[in-house]
Amino acid sequence: MEVGSLPVELWRVILAYLPLPDLGRCCQVCRAWRELIFSLDNTRWRQLCLGCPECRHPNWPSQPHLEPPSWREALKQHALATRTWTRNGQELQSSACLLFFRRRKDRRVWHVGPGYEFETLRGALGVVGPYDRVFLHPGVYEEQAEVALKVPVELVGVGRLGEVALLVCIEQQCPTARLCNLVFMPPWFSTVVYKTSWGHVQLDNCNFEGAQLQIRGPGTCQARFCSFSQGSSAHLLGVVLSLLDSCDFSGSDSASVTVEGPPASERNWACKHLAALARSFPSQSSSTPRGHEGSSNDKPEPPGGNVKKENISMEDWKRRTGGDAVCRGTVIEDPWSDGEHSDGEEENQEGTNNTKKLFTLDYKILYDHHGLSHLLKPRADGSLPLASSPNPPSVTPEPLTLQQELDRDPEAQMLASSILGCILRRCVFRDGKGGVHLSNYGQARLEENLFRSLNYAVRCIQHSTIVMLRNEVCECRASGVFLRLSAQGLIAENNIHSNGEAGLDIRKGANPIILCNKIHSGLRSGVVVLGNGKGSVRSNLIYNNKEAGVYILFSGNPVVSGNCIFQGQAAGVAINENGRGLITENVIRENQWGGVDIRRGGDPILKNNYICYGYSDGVVVGERGRGLIEGNHVYCNKGCGVWVMSSSLPQLLGNYIIHNCMYGLAVFCRKDPDNIEAREGNWPGQEGMGGDVGNGERRGVEGEAREGQENFNEEGELFAWESDLDSEDERHSARRSISVALMEGNCVSFNGAVGLYVKSSEALNVFANLMNRNCGPGVAVLQSTQLTRLVTNCIVENGRGGVTVEKDCRVELRGNGIYENSGHGVRFSGSGQIVENDVVSNCGYGIQVSASTDIKVVRNRVQPAQGCGIALLGPVKGVVHDNILFQGHPENKKPLLHTDAGNETCVLRNNSILRFNNSGASSPPWVLENPPPRPLASSPTGLSSSQYPSRLGISVTTRVGAAVESGCHSGSMFCSIL
């Protein structure tokens, strides 16, 4: 009969009465009939799928409320999976093929139960033949001794699930078997209800209550739509391949699934069929879209949820922070602040705008071809470089997709495609102690599972290998995923959130690859790496965690690359207690405390990151912190760009530190008895901001150790795992050792206060930096008992003076270019040297020296806009010689070289004073040549990181440190890590 002879709707009503075999025959009639049968997907196919007693809803147990893409396809996959047990390769020899099919056709059906052929299971198993089917009718079947399966057999419970219960211990001694629609409970003599050591068992729609399933390699297992409750578990020892699909694990007393031992070298017949079935598994979750933003509330997003990218403009940031990023309301009392200028500077400040108008090019010495001018000049396309742009970077890099990561990492690609060990798919682990435990070279693959309300979700130890793809791990009481004792594997595209401890905890030489996950909303840190843990943490979204997004301590040494770490309630990345690591190309933004916090022996490589829009400082280098901080963009943070304190030894090379609300770089320490609470980390009204880490940090470290105490005891590890910390990983140690903190080749621009603020008792080397357009002075040295060296820097167009040096400070100024600052070029009250600098076009005095006990002002070129070129105020002891002083505006009536009357302790000699001739020249009368404007072009700025002079051994510096005395400034905004 033709399909068109009746309406399609009527055909669908008629065909809805056909059983499954007849529907299959109708599909083979013609293409029109096939399409008609396929159109019954939401009606007849759905009825057949849900009515099958051997399976449950296709999305059970994780998402039973969601319909599958195709009910017909789900039924087809179920039918194929249920036949795996009959595909015994040993029976499919060419000579025995017909015998095999005859036996299948003639296999018998046996019934067990009251009033049937057999009343006991043991009696039926004694007479069954190969591949016979045994129906167990409703009832409870108990055996007092172990039952052996010696021939392939199928055991099927009749009725609804739960009506047939077995209190038995079955040992499989045959190549294959299938059990369906049964409830297993442990007998009095054993908790193991089923075990096999070489055959294959298929379990469909079974319940295990307080029982254990035991599979030993080369035996294999395929379990589908099974429930493991009341402390039930699956124990797999040396399995080559086993598949647990759509199972529910709840109420476990230990791990729900334990995988132990390396895969056996021998393989049984089912391995190739299970591998083919595993590879044909359709992924129901698309790749997680990447982005920069996530929900800031505690409500988790589902795996694969879209995370919106947001580029914050400068206007948005000003709105969020309540005003312009200018020098406003900082609680640090700066001698350069309003009301504390010298008399000369007060006069000059009043006339600044007029001076800029009067100081035309007719009188100005040009300096725009100095050695760092390439950082300020417009590019070929007309755009402004970051150092001279009034706007911060508007775009940050996005994390890579999983496919992009796999394309560039062969090891991760191999792990992603591996099919070996225990495979768990679409299972639910809930309301118990543990999820999956791997040990002693075990292997497992976890896909699209849900782990919820456990002590831990996954624990991988002792050289085991785990592959986790598209799982959800949430609400664990301890950490979500533990990796210990040289464990490894791939953890990709998972949604790990709302856990009581760290989302991922990596220790004891574990070295996993962690790609493209969402790790968020944790009650502590997102990722913790400690105790010589390693790992590669790449392209993840890590956000809204209560503590550090990534926490590295106790010789942890991971690679953290390409992640977006944002909206954390503490620091973005914290490196503490001798932690190391390579932190590169991450976007670290909008964290409540410091973007990156380094202290207490932390010694990372921090390179090419975007650290921005934080509610505290960008980078904090606390007490005894070290590290190489190179090529980062640190901008639009509400506190300082970089805060360095307390005997730390960082190297800051080639960073952009711009548009921060407070200082660009602050190097600070002092003893302050009024700030005991600050030193202990207890800040009134500013929880977690400022001070030494003190008790808060110690509590955090103890907590990270405590979260794994239970696991250490179970795994036989030493609780005092710090004893392992001497085995230092050398993969990131190929860098120079320094003894003085170093700031070299950085751009410090458009910050709301001083560009470089120094209040330290340690030495500091500041070489070849650009400091321009900061709201305060370019450099302010308020305390420096050790030598601070400012060499070959360009300090230009800052809102106050160029360089301010207070009394009792030891400072060397050499080879700098100090241009067009709104106050004095140099205001110097300490001791030291001012040698071979170009101080031109500043609105106040060129160089003002006062109350100095030992000063040398030698071979400088000075042109003030107004005021004196060099002014020696008060009793100054020192030498001023071989300087060249150029007249500024002709109307400036102040002497170019001024000394107070009665000053007999300062020696003046061989200084040259150049003035305009009376006729006046229309072209610039003077130029800076031999040498050209400083800093000179031979300075190291612009070279690659491997070309810095300090790396090549050029002895320009001795070293620079910020060894802070105990305590810190009450107004600091660096974070303490809890």
Secondary structure, 3 states (H helix, E strand, C coil): CCHHHCCHHHHHHHHCCCCHHHHHHHHCCCHHHHHHHHCCHHHHHHHHHHHCCCCCCCCCCCCCCCCCCCHHHHHHHHHHHHCHHHCCHHHCCHHHHHHHHHHHHCCCEEEECCCCCECCHHHHHCCCCCCEEEEECCEEEECCCCEEECCCEEEEECCCCCCEEEECCEEECCCEEEEECCEEECCCCCCEEEEECCCEEEEECCEEECCEEEEECCCEEEEECCEEECCCEEEEECCCEEEEECCEEECCCCEEEEEECCCCCCCCCCHHHHHHHHHCCCCCCCCCCCCCCCCCCCCCCCCCCCCCCCCCCHHHHHHHHCCCCCCCCCCCCCCCCCCCCCHHHHHHHHCHHHHHHHCCCCCCCCCCCCCCHHHCCCCCCCCCCCCCCCCCCCCCCCCCCHHHHHHCCHHHHHHHHCCCEEEEECCEEEEEEEEEEEECCCEEEEECCEEEEEEEEEEECCCCEEEEECCEEECCCCCCEEECCCCEEEEECCEEECCCCCCEEECCCCEEEEECCEEECCCCCCEEECCCCCCEEECCEEECCCCCCEEEECCCCCEEECCEEECCCCCCEEEECCCCCEEECCEEECCCCCCEEECCCCCCEEECCEEECCCCCCEEECCCCEEEEECCEEECCCCCCEEEECCEEEEEECCEEECCCCCCEEEECCCCHHHHHHHCCCCCCCCCECCCCHHHHHHHHHHHHHHCHHHHHHHCCCCCHHHHCCCCCCCCCCCCCCCCEEEECCEEECCCCCCEEEEECCCEEEECCEEECCCCCCEEEEEECCCEEEECCEEECCCCCCEEECCCCEEEEECCEEECCCCCCEEECCEEEEECCEEEEECCCCEEEECCCCEEEECCEEEECCCCCEEEECCCCEEEECCEEECCCCCCCCCCEEECCCCCCEEEECCEEECCCCCCCCCCCCCCCCCCCCCCCCCCCCCCHHHCHHHHCCCCCCCCCECCCCCCCCCCCCECCC
